[in-house]
């Protein structure tokens, strides 16, 4: 598994070695896969807007973006709970 680093050092996804090998000569998301900048350094799923900096993934989201993300997640959790509750009562 490798993590893609985009041109602006933002996180570009996690890819298996099999995918990378099978697609090395293909254009995916506008660039030939063999030209991608990759790292084996894992990116935490806890990060909202990860950026690769000095060999590690760090948070680049602003405090406002983090608050907005957290509020959205709380709303989604509430909707999910309501849906589960509705399905149980039916």
C-alpha positions in Angstrom: 0.0 0.0 0.0 1.2 3.4 -0.9 -0.2 6.9 -0.3 -0.2 9.4 -3.2 1.1 12.9 -2.6 -0.5 15.5 -4.9 1.4 18.4 -6.4 0.4 20.7 -3.5 1.4 18.0 -1.0 -2.2 17.1 -0.2 -3.3 13.5 0.3 -4.2 11.8 -3.0 -5.5 8.5 -1.8 -4.2 5.0 -0.8 -3.3 2.5 -3.5 -2.4 -1.1 -3.5 0.9 -2.3 -5.1 -1.2 -4.4 -7.4 -3.2 -1.3 -8.6 0.0 0.7 -9.1 1.7 -2.1 -11.1 -1.4 -2.9 -13.2 -1.9 0.8 -14.1 1.6 2.1 -14.2 1.3 3.1 -17.9 -2.3 4.4 -17.6 -3.5 7.9 -17.0 -5.5 8.1 -13.8 -6.8 11.5 -12.5 -4.9 13.3 -15.3 -1.4 11.8 -14.7 0.4 8.6 -15.7 0.5 6.4 -12.6 4.2 5.7 -12.9 4.8 9.5 -12.5 2.9 9.8 -9.3 4.7 10.9 -6.1 4.1 8.1 -3.6 5.1 7.4 0.0 4.8 4.4 2.3 4.2 6.7 5.2 0.6 6.0 6.2 -1.9 8.9 6.5 -4.1 8.9 9.5 -7.8 8.7 8.8 -8.3 11.1 11.7 -6.9 14.0 9.6 -9.5 16.2 7.9 -7.2 17.8 5.3 -3.9 15.9 5.4 -0.8 17.4 3.9 2.6 15.8 3.5 5.2 17.9 5.3 8.8 16.9 6.1 8.1 13.1 5.8 4.9 13.0 7.7 1.2 13.6 7.2 -0.1 16.6 9.3 -3.4 18.4 9.6 -3.7 21.5 7.3 -7.4 22.3 8.0 -8.1 25.5 9.8 -9.8 25.6 13.2 -13.0 26.8 11.3 -12.8 23.9 8.9 -12.3 21.4 11.7 -15.3 22.8 13.6 -17.4 22.7 10.5 -16.3 19.1 9.8 -17.1 18.1 13.4 -20.6 19.7 13.3 -21.3 17.9 10.0 -20.3 14.6 11.5 -22.5 15.2 14.5 -25.5 15.9 12.2 -24.8 12.8 10.2 -24.6 10.7 13.3 -28.0 12.1 14.5 -29.6 11.3 11.1 -28.2 7.8 11.2 -29.5 7.2 14.8 -32.9 8.5 13.7 -32.9 6.2 10.7 -32.0 3.2 12.9 -34.6 4.2 15.4 -37.3 4.5 12.7 -36.4 1.1 11.2 -36.7 -0.6 14.6 -40.1 1.0 15.4 -41.5 -0.1 12.0 
